[in-house]
Amino acid sequence: MSIWTRITEALAALAQGEPLAHVFDLLRSRPEPERSVGFTIAVIALGAKMAKADGAVTRDEVMAFRRVFTLAPEEEANAARVFNLARQDVAGFDAYARKIAAMFRDKDHPDNRALFIDLIEGLFHIALADDILHENEEAFLAHVAEIFGLDRRCYLAIRARLVEGTQRDPYDLLGVAHDAPLDQIRIAWRQAVKENHPDAMIARGVPPEAAKLAERRLIAINAAWEELQQRRAA
């Protein structure tokens, strides 16, 4: 059963007239939450709020989600439905973000930092579909990251990985201090590679259809490690 079929089933649980925001409460209350369904709906719903568009969803807006998800042509209507439900909901994006944060936090995942990083990165990919990070998108992403419990340094590291022309500090990309010994940096690099392997991402709730998020991230992580090795060897 595809992720999009499971999303359709999740949306079918909404009563007539209920806003999309309620689906996050429904998913959270299930004995075995569908984390990959929640992740996909979260990215599309917050993407819709970020777009602040009016009228019917356009093909270009749906196509932006291809930067995150494998989306077959026959599934575009399902993605568009989620997008439109979110856009029609009067709730603000911060209310959505807080419901999503609550959905992914439980006794087994008290902070779920890695998954929230995945979510923010997915939104960055959508924002950059036109190759420009607009000022309002920047403010949106920074505020959602804050709601998810990600500090400024983490947010800037995500931004540096994805926004062309951004000054990229390899220490920030690996989350280590500038005076950290090389052995500690190596440990951080290995941990980052492990956490960002597609299998690890799928295990924490990123659907296989979005595992390509790992590709660009691993390139940046490995490049940061190589740069720091060269600096220390000089």
Sequence and secondary structure as in RCSB ss.txt:
>XXXX:A:sequence
MSIWTRITEALAALAQGEPLAHVFDLLRSRPEPERSVGFTIAVIALGAKMAKADGAVTRDEVMAFRRVFTLAPEE
EANAARVFNLARQDVAGFDAYARKIAAMFRDKDHPDNRALFIDLIEGLFHIALADDILHENEEAFLAHVAEIFGL
DRRCYLAIRARLVEGTQRDPYDLLGVAHDAPLDQIRIAWRQAVKENHPDAMIARGVPPEAAKLAERRLIAINAAW
EELQQRRAA
>XXXX:A:secstr
  HHHHHHHHHHTS TT  THHHHHHHHHSSS  HHHHHHHHHHHHHHHHHT  SS  HHHHHHGGGTS   GGG
HHHHHHHHHHHHH  S HHHHHHHHHHHT BTTBSS HHHHHHHHHHHHHHHGGGS   HHHHHHHHHHHHHTT 
 HHHHHHHHHHHSTT    HHHHHT  TT  HHHHHHHHHHHHHHTSHHHHHHTT  GGGTTHHHHHHHHHHHHH
HHHHHHHH 
